[in-house]
Structure formats: structure tokens, C-alpha cells
Amino acid sequence: MGIFQEFKEFAMRGNVVDLAVGLIIGAEFGKIVNSAVNDLIMPPIGKALGGVNFTDLRVSIGESGAAKALAAAKEKAAAATGDAAESAAAAVASAEKMVEQYGTELFINYGSFIQNVLNFTVIAFAVFMVVKVMNSMKKKEEAAPSAPPREEVLLTEIRDLLAKKA
């Protein structure tokens, strides 16, 4: 059996397709929940806490490497002459881009962590509720009495007719 045929059999199994569908729906469900948390739940909580946006909560832990690189490049540029001055100016420009991109401080963004924990909690609760509803529907299906098979009904009628004759 060729590798292509083996892959085709693997990919077409029911559980692989079910998993793919579940992942796609789960990703989209995650976007909906994130929107609900970020756009509907967090603004009132932030307002109640005095206008706090959780994603903005952070603690500075010092100067970034980009800021240190900019300071060092400026020192070299001040002391450089001739061709070295051109390369030093390029180094300063590069360091300024780094500072623009990454900033001058390092932060612990605990607000983002709180936001992600809240998102996870809402998603976990929503999945729990979906599973709970599905389980209750499954129990109702199992509890519902099913009609006896046709053969059993016919055998019961034959038994009853024979009992009347005897």
C-alpha cells in the first residue's frame, strides 16, 4: 500500500474528520467568547473598578535592552569620526527603531494574564453547559421507552391466542 493511499485512509476516518470539525468550530467559538469577555463583560467590571482596563495593568521591572543599546550607540556616535561616524549613525538609527518597536522598559503584564484567565473561565463554563445539556438530552433518549420489536409483539399475540384456545 502506497503512502498516499495510507494517508487517504487515515484522513478519511470518521474520528479524524470529527476532530477537524471540532477544532474549527472550537477556534471560532473561542473568538466569540473572547469578544463577549472583552466587549461585554470587562467594560462594566473595569468601570466598577474605577475605569480600569485589565490589559493595561502591568508592573515595570526595569530598562529594556533596546534602551541600553540606544544609549551605547549614542555614546559611540559622539566619539566617532570619519567612516566610523557613518556606521555609528546607522547603529543609532537601528537602536531608535528598536526602542520605537519595543519601548524603553520591560513590564510584567499581569492584566493580560487576568484577562486570559477570565476568558478561559468563560469558555470552560460555556463548554460545561453544552456538555451538561447534551448529557441531559442523552438521558432523556435512554429513559424514553421504546416500542418492543415487531417479532415480540407477534409472539405475544400468538401466545395470547393459544391461551384462549386452551
Secondary structure by P-SEA (a helix, b strand, c coil): ccaaaaaaaaaacaaaaaaaaaaaaaaaaaaaaaaaaacccaaaaaaaacccccccbbbbccccaaaaaaaaaaaaaaaccaaaaaaaaaaaaaaaaaaaacccccccaaaaaaaaaaaaaaaaaaaaaaaaaaaaaaaaaaaccccccaaaaaaaaaaaaaaaac
